[in-house]
Amino acid sequence: MLGDLITSKSRVTLISVFLLSPFDMFHVRELVRRTGDEINAVRRELAFLEKKGILVREPRANRIYYSLAKNYPFYYDLLAIGAKIMGLGSEILKNRTKLGRVKYAMFSGGFVRKVKKEQESVDLLIVGTVVLPELALLVKDEEKRIGREINYTVMSEDEFHFRKKRSDPFILSILHGSRLMLIGDEQQMLS
C-alpha cells in the first residue's frame, strides 16, 4: 500500500523496516539484510530520507546507524500509516469480510506509538457483529510478532451506543483518549 504513494520500491521497503521498529537504530548492513536490496540502493535511499529529515544519522565507533527522526513533522503520521499497512492493522483491513460486519475498529494512540501501557488500557476496540475466533487468530499472531499481549475489546453496536449514552466510564476513557481509526467514521462514532 505504501507503494501507492512512493514510487521507489527500495524506499518503500526501507521505510517499512523503520515503521516495524520505530524506536530501533539500524546499521547499513542490517538494512541491506532486511530489505534484500543492493547496498548502493540502500545508501542512496538513506541519504535521501536523511536529507528530507525523515531519518537521523548517528555515527558510533566506526559504524553509522539510522533511526526515524522523532522531530520530523510527520513522524506520528508515519506511525499511523505504518499501523494501518503493517501488522495487525493490515491484517484487520485485509480480513475485514472474514471478521464479520465491523462498524468501527480503532487502535489506541498509545498502541500506535508503542507507548508502555497501563494494565487496563485497551489497545484495540472493535464494534459490530464480529467473528471472534477469526479476530483472536489475528491478535495472537500479532502478539507473537511484537512480543507482548494486546488488550482488545469487542462489542455490538447496540452495546456500544447504550454504554456511550449512559456515559460508561470505560467507553468514555476510550473516546476521550487518542486513537487511530482503522474502520469507520470517527465523527459518526463520537456523535
Secondary structure, DSSP 4 states (H G I P E B T S, - for coil): -GGGT---HHHHHHHHHHHHSTT--EEHHHHHHHH---HHHHHHHHHHHHHTTSEEEEEETTEEEEEE-TTSTTHHHHHHHHHHHSHHHHHHHHTTTTTEEEEEEEEEHHHHTTPPPPTT--SEEEEEEE-HHHHHHHHHHHHHHHTS---EEEE-HHHHHHHHHTT-HHHHHHHHS-EEEEES-HHHHH-
